[in-house]
Amino acid sequence: MSVYARETIMAAGVWTGEQEQMAHAEAEDGSGPALKVLASKGIHITVPKDRIPAQEHVGVITQTEKSVLFIIPMDDYWSIGTTDTSWREPVDVPAPTAADIRYVLDHANDVLETDLSPEDVIGTWAGLRPLLQPVASDEESSSKVSREHTVMRMAPD
């Protein structure tokens, strides 16, 4: 099947590089890839509601040295996150590591009266945030990469 359009919008997130290759897209000046995206992993943990004594519907949001920590009530649970670490693995399978979970627990314990332990964690999940970076840059730390978005016209094939 063929599809024809005057304009096509590519909103590919962490799959931008792969999509640019498939579309043979490059910057209008022909200098190479139009965009370079760094995947930044954010993980979250879930603990039972009774592990954090707090008023109904009250959460915490605070800054850590490299990310934002939040503790948010969700029905019978607390959702606690997040990390901000560069992800160099396949973007289809982000996963929390033991170090990620420890990082979140340590920062949560800094603001809680009663410490949480790995045994309190009943669930984890991870996602990837696409961070735009200059093509010439090879920034290793995702916390130093811009959170801005861009709209760019790519040269037709």
Stockholm file with secondary structure:
# STOCKHOLM 1.0

chainA/1-157         MSVYARETIMAAGVWTGEQEQMAHAEAEDGSGPALKVLASKGIHITVPKDRIPAQEHVGVITQTEKSVLFIIPMDDYWSIGTTDTSWREPVDVPAPTAADIRYVLDHANDVLETDLSPEDVIGTWAGLRPLLQPVASDEESSSKVSREHTVMRMAPD
#=GR chainA/1-157 SS CCCCCSCCCCCCGGGHHHHHHHHTCCBTTSSSCSCEEEEEEEEEEEEEGGGSCCCTTCCEEEECSSSEEEEEEETTEEEEECCCEEECSCTTCCCCCHHHHHHHHHHHHHHCSSCCCGGGCCEEEEEEEEEEECTTCCCCCGGGSCCCCCCCCBCCC
#=GC SS_cons         CCCCCSCCCCCCGGGHHHHHHHHTCCBTTSSSCSCEEEEEEEEEEEEEGGGSCCCTTCCEEEECSSSEEEEEEETTEEEEECCCEEECSCTTCCCCCHHHHHHHHHHHHHHCSSCCCGGGCCEEEEEEEEEEECTTCCCCCGGGSCCCCCCCCBCCC
//
